[in-house]
Amino acid sequence: MAFDAAPPELRPQRPGSHEIRQRLEHERGSRLAQLRSLTGSGQTVDDHLMSTQKEAVTKVLREIEDAFARLDDGTYGTCLRCGEAIPEERLEILPYTHHCVGCRRSA
């Protein structure tokens, strides 16, 4: 056993699908609120900027829906590029991510 590895009984377990769904639903709710705010603002200060922000939020919403599909088909938490497990810390920060850090950097 490596000195820097915690014994199996002390390692945090990966969250269950219920907790993952809660994280994803929270992210979806936050993004939908952002989109409503952008859509309902009625501001025309910089339509290009508003349009770009709406596109970015919509892209994240698609990624969240894709994450729900991966959760349903059992591939959630696996990098779509290299097939390795995505570290739990990354999934806590970006629960809808579909790449590990290494593959994301090289993309």
N, C-alpha and C positions, 0 to 999 in steps of 0.2 A: 504494500500500500504506500502511495506517495505521501510525503510528509505534509504537503499542502492541501491534500484532499481530505474533506471531512468524511468520517465514517458514514456508511449508507443511512444509518438510523438518524443522523443529525442533518443530512442534506434536506433542504426544503423540497417538498413534493411539487410537481407541476400542478397548476390549478386544474380543477375539473371543468367539464364543458359548461356547467351552469355558471361558474365564475367567469369564464371566458366570454360567454354570451352576455353577461352583465357588463363587462368591460366594453364589448363591442356595441351594445345598446347605448351605453353612456356616450361613447364616441359618436355614434350616429345621431343621438339627440343633440349633442353639442354642435355638430356640423349642420344639422337641419336648422337649428336656431341661428347659426351664422348666416345661412342661406336666406332665411326669412328676413333677417336684419338687412342684408344686402339688397334683397328684392323689394322690401317694403320701405326702404329709406327714401325713395323718390328723388334722391340727389342726382344731379347731372353735372357735378363738379368735374369729374373726369370719367366719362363713360367707359373709356378703355380700361382704366384701372379697376372700375367696378366689374366690368366684364371679365377681366383677368382673375379677379378674386372669386367671382362666381364659378368660373371654370375650375379653379384650384379646389374649391370646396366640393364641387360636383365630382371631381376626380377622386377625392378622398372618400366620398360617399360610395362610389363604385368599388373602391378598394375594400371598404368595410363590408359591402354586400358580398364581395368575393371571399372575404374571410369567413363570413357566415357559411357560405357554400363549402369552403374547405373544412370547416368544423363539422358540417354534416357528413361529408364524404370521408372524414378521418385523416385528411392530409394537413390539417391546421398545425402550425408550428414546425413544418418541414420546409426548408428552402426550396423554392421551385426551380432554382438553377442547379445547385450542387446536390440536393437531396439530403443534406445534413440537417440535424435539429437546429432550429433557431434558438439561441440562448434565451432563457426565461426573462432576463433583465431587459433584453430588447423587446420582447413581447409585452412586458409591462409598460414600456414607454410608448410603443407603437403596436397595439394589439392587432392591427390589420396588416402589418408588414408581411410580405411574402418572400423576402430575401434575408439571408444572414448579412452581417456587416461586410464581410469579405466580398461576397457576390454583389452587393449593392455598390460598393466602391468601384468594382471593376466593370460595372454596367455602363 
